[in-house]
Amino acid sequence: MKRKVVQHMWKKKLFALILVVFCLGSLLFMQTRYHHVAGLVSLQHRFVSEPEVQGPKVAFLFIARNRLPLEMVWDAFFRGGDRKFSIFVHCRPGFLLNKATTRSPYFLNRQVNDSVQVEWGESSMIEAERVLLRHALSDPLNDRFVFLSDSCIPLYNFSYTYDYIMSTSTSFVDSFADTKEGRYNPKMDPVIPVYNWRKGSQWAVLTRKHAKVVVEDETVFPMFQRYCKKKPLPEFWRAHYIPADTSKVHNCIPDEHYVQTLLAQKGLEEEITRRSLTHTSWDISNSREHERRGWHPVTYKYSDATPMLLKFVKIIFIMKRNTEENGAAARVNHRLASFLPENLLGLLL
């Protein structure tokens, strides 16, 4: 009888042990499954809630008077941008891009709030460029910086333009030694020696490194402010005082010299592609129309907007690109690219 009682107690202990092991095993299994499920939920939540990592962006920097007359062309262009761009507009002080002044949502409130009054042929033009770059650099994703006028339009779609600009590590800066036109002021020496004096198109595309160089410059820009002045031109004589000896006034044209000269001063010319990505036509010496002669590129009229013109511009672009790839240096009077300035909107619509 005693033996049966011992056996019964042993069986109860064994059953209790098995039950404990089963409970512990079940608890461990449930805990493992919980962590697995929780991990999946957390992973799913992360993919849903975290924004997609963005790549580098192109900052489009518009120098405008007031409104952007070609905004709807740019509106169509930016629709293919896929968050790869940002927009900054320098207008006259006090002008706002709101629903009353722009029809494109891309330009709403994109004006900079510390703009300056820009005068043609004065250093205020490059001051406006520096203001735009300062704002654009505040976004760490902006990696390329494109200067545009309010009369530029894109000739290619966004993806092509973006890929082309990002395909090289260099800036696109039309730059060459300017020794013939007498725009260098000897008073700039020795801060800016004549052998670093450069000229080229204002419409450059800068890398982030070069954009920082422009914004942080405290040497070249003050010299331009002090010595790079506008010589009175015939079309402005009635509105401006004429010095007794105009031959001693240097018609500097700061916006065509500043970036080029600054990069030369900093020893960065090996980091640029020496051409602009903006087409302008200066070959107007044979024009019979008086308004097409002067100190500005030709303004395209409705009659100019033909498939032949656009095809011609694109052909120049391909020729210049191929020439560059072959390692040859060449300059043509028409500077071509992804943007065609001077009032072409009316020609295309």
Secondary structure, 3 states (H helix, E strand, C coil): CHHHHHHHHHHHHHHHHHHHHHHHHHHHHHHHHHHHHHHHHHHHHHHHHCCCCCCCEEEEEEECCCCCCCHHHHHHHHCCCCCCEEEEEECCCCCCCCCCCCCCHHHCCCECCCCCCCCCCCCHHHHHHHHHHHHHCCCCCEEEEEEEECCCEECCCHHHHHHHHHCCCCEECCCEECCCCCCCCHHHCCCCCHHHCEECCCCCEEEHHHHHHHHHCCCHHHHHHHHCCCCCCHHHCCCCCCCCCHHHCCCCCHHHCHHHHHHHHCCCHHHEECCCCECEECCCCCCCCHHHCCCCCCCCCHHHCCHHHHHHHHHHHHHHHHHHHCCCCCCCCEECCCEECCCCHHHHC
